[in-house]
Amino acid sequence: MSRLPLLAIGLLVAAILLAGCTDDNGTVPELPPSDVVLPGQTMQVTGLVTGDGIAGGTIDTITFSVALVPGSKPINMDNITIVYADTIKTETLIPVEGYRGNPPQGCWGILRVNNEIGSPNDRLEDTEEFVIQINPRAYLPANRLATIVVRPPHGTPLTFRRTAPSTIRATGNVLSVM
């Protein structure tokens, strides 16, 4: 029995498989968003995550906004924990005194509250949006991935990942979604 028909069939199958692997029509499949709300999660990121630092150098402060996931109960922001991690270091940040204000290194602070309900307090409620700034001890260089975890007193922690831009400006660097 000749092996020629088996060889021909094998080459035909290989050609079909390779043709499917090398077809480049220029489309890239769309990835699902990375900020998917997980079961039990009470907070979500709203808007852009931005960073300020040294032009041409590194990002030292990162600013982001959080709001309640629809249907969640209010959260006392005095009881949250924020953790910052990049490929070099992981650190738990401490709140600034009084929870509001620009944070020094190793800290986090509430810069302002958008759509504040009632008198100023530290409770995240209904349509409120807390603008938080973190100032980790580790600086974030260009193209590096950072993970930020906001751990409320109850529910699933809010975890989001962003990548620093390839060129760092002094202000307004938008960290891209992973």
C-alpha positions as CSV (number, residue, x, y, z in Angstrom):
1,M,0.0,0.0,0.0
2,S,1.3,3.4,-1.0
3,R,1.8,6.2,1.5
4,L,1.3,8.8,-1.1
5,P,-2.5,9.2,-0.5
6,L,-1.9,9.7,3.3
7,L,0.9,12.2,2.6
8,A,-1.4,14.1,0.2
9,I,-4.2,14.2,2.7
10,G,-1.8,15.4,5.5
11,L,-0.5,18.2,3.3
12,L,-4.0,19.2,2.3
13,V,-5.1,19.4,6.0
14,A,-1.9,21.3,6.9
15,A,-2.6,23.8,4.0
16,I,-6.1,24.4,5.2
17,L,-5.1,25.0,8.8
18,L,-2.2,27.3,7.8
19,A,-4.5,29.2,5.5
20,G,-6.8,30.0,8.4
21,C,-3.9,31.0,10.6
22,T,-2.4,33.4,8.1
23,D,-5.5,35.2,6.9
24,D,-5.1,38.8,8.1
25,N,-8.2,40.8,7.4
26,G,-7.0,43.7,9.7
27,T,-9.8,43.3,12.3
28,V,-8.9,42.7,15.9
29,P,-11.6,41.1,18.1
30,E,-12.9,43.5,20.7
31,L,-12.0,42.5,24.3
32,P,-14.5,42.8,27.1
33,P,-14.1,45.8,29.4
34,S,-11.8,45.2,32.3
35,D,-14.0,47.1,34.8
36,V,-16.8,44.6,34.9
37,V,-18.9,44.8,38.1
38,L,-18.4,41.6,40.0
39,P,-21.1,39.9,42.1
40,G,-21.2,41.5,45.5
41,Q,-19.3,44.6,44.4
42,T,-20.6,47.8,45.9
43,M,-18.4,50.4,44.2
44,Q,-17.4,51.1,40.6
45,V,-14.9,53.4,38.8
46,T,-16.6,56.2,37.0
47,G,-14.8,58.3,34.4
48,L,-11.1,58.4,33.5
49,V,-8.2,57.4,35.7
50,T,-5.5,60.1,35.4
51,G,-2.0,60.7,36.8
52,D,0.3,63.6,37.4
53,G,4.0,63.6,37.8
54,I,7.2,64.6,36.1
55,A,7.1,65.3,32.4
56,G,9.2,62.7,30.6
57,G,9.6,60.9,33.9
58,T,7.1,59.1,36.1
59,I,3.6,59.5,37.5
60,D,3.5,60.0,41.3
61,T,-0.2,60.7,42.0
62,I,-3.2,58.9,40.5
63,T,-6.8,60.3,40.6
64,F,-10.0,58.3,40.0
65,S,-13.7,58.6,40.9
66,V,-15.9,56.0,42.5
67,A,-19.6,55.7,42.8
68,L,-22.0,53.1,44.2
69,V,-23.1,50.2,42.0
70,P,-26.8,50.7,41.4
71,G,-28.8,49.1,44.3
72,S,-25.9,49.1,46.8
73,K,-26.2,50.5,50.3
74,P,-24.2,53.6,51.3
75,I,-20.5,53.1,52.2
76,N,-18.7,55.0,54.9
77,M,-15.4,56.0,53.1
78,D,-13.7,56.3,56.5
79,N,-13.7,52.5,56.6
80,I,-12.2,51.7,53.2
81,T,-8.7,50.4,52.5
82,I,-6.8,51.3,49.3
83,V,-4.0,49.1,48.0
84,Y,-1.6,50.0,45.1
85,A,0.5,47.5,43.3
86,D,2.7,47.6,40.2
87,T,5.2,45.2,38.9
88,I,7.8,46.3,41.5
89,K,5.9,47.0,44.7
90,T,2.6,46.5,46.6
91,E,1.6,48.9,49.4
92,T,-1.4,49.7,51.5
93,L,-2.0,53.4,51.5
94,I,-3.2,55.3,54.6
95,P,-5.8,58.0,54.5
96,V,-4.9,61.7,55.0
97,E,-6.0,63.2,58.3
98,G,-9.7,63.9,58.1
99,Y,-9.9,61.8,54.9
100,R,-10.0,64.9,52.7
101,G,-7.2,66.7,51.0
102,N,-4.1,66.1,48.8
103,P,-2.2,63.1,50.0
104,P,1.5,63.0,50.8
105,Q,3.5,59.9,49.8
106,G,2.1,56.6,51.0
107,C,-1.4,58.1,51.5
108,W,-4.8,58.6,49.8
109,G,-7.3,61.4,50.2
110,I,-10.8,62.5,48.9
111,L,-10.3,65.6,46.7
112,R,-14.0,66.4,46.3
113,V,-17.5,64.9,46.1
114,N,-19.5,65.4,42.9
115,N,-23.3,65.5,43.3
116,E,-23.0,65.6,47.1
117,I,-26.3,64.9,48.9
118,G,-26.9,66.8,52.1
119,S,-24.2,68.3,54.2
120,P,-20.6,67.2,53.7
121,N,-19.8,63.8,55.1
122,D,-17.7,60.8,54.2
123,R,-20.6,58.5,53.2
124,L,-20.8,57.5,49.5
125,E,-24.5,57.6,48.7
126,D,-27.0,57.3,45.8
127,T,-25.6,59.5,42.9
128,E,-22.6,60.8,44.7
129,E,-19.1,60.4,43.1
130,F,-16.0,60.6,45.3
131,V,-12.9,61.8,43.6
132,I,-9.9,60.1,45.2
133,Q,-6.2,60.7,44.8
134,I,-3.5,58.3,45.8
135,N,0.2,59.0,46.2
136,P,2.0,55.7,46.4
137,R,5.7,55.6,47.4
138,A,6.4,53.7,44.2
139,Y,6.5,55.9,41.1
140,L,4.7,54.7,38.0
141,P,6.9,54.9,34.9
142,A,5.8,54.9,31.2
143,N,4.0,51.7,30.0
144,R,3.9,50.1,33.4
145,L,0.7,48.3,34.7
146,A,-0.7,49.4,38.0
147,T,-3.5,47.7,40.0
148,I,-5.6,49.6,42.5
149,V,-7.9,47.8,45.0
150,V,-10.5,49.8,47.0
151,R,-11.7,47.5,49.8
152,P,-15.0,48.6,51.4
153,P,-16.0,47.4,54.8
154,H,-18.5,45.0,53.2
155,G,-18.9,43.4,49.7
156,T,-16.5,42.5,47.0
157,P,-13.5,44.9,46.6
158,L,-13.3,47.2,43.6
159,T,-10.2,46.1,41.7
160,F,-9.1,47.9,38.5
161,R,-5.9,47.9,36.4
162,R,-4.5,50.7,34.3
163,T,-1.4,51.2,32.2
164,A,0.7,54.4,32.2
165,P,1.0,56.1,28.8
166,S,4.2,55.8,26.8
167,T,5.0,59.5,27.2
168,I,4.5,61.0,30.7
169,R,3.3,64.7,30.9
170,A,3.3,66.8,34.1
171,T,-0.5,66.6,34.4
172,G,-3.5,64.9,32.8
173,N,-1.9,61.6,31.9
174,V,-4.8,59.2,31.1
175,L,-4.1,55.7,32.3
176,S,-5.4,53.2,29.8
177,V,-7.8,50.3,30.5
178,M,-6.2,46.9,30.5
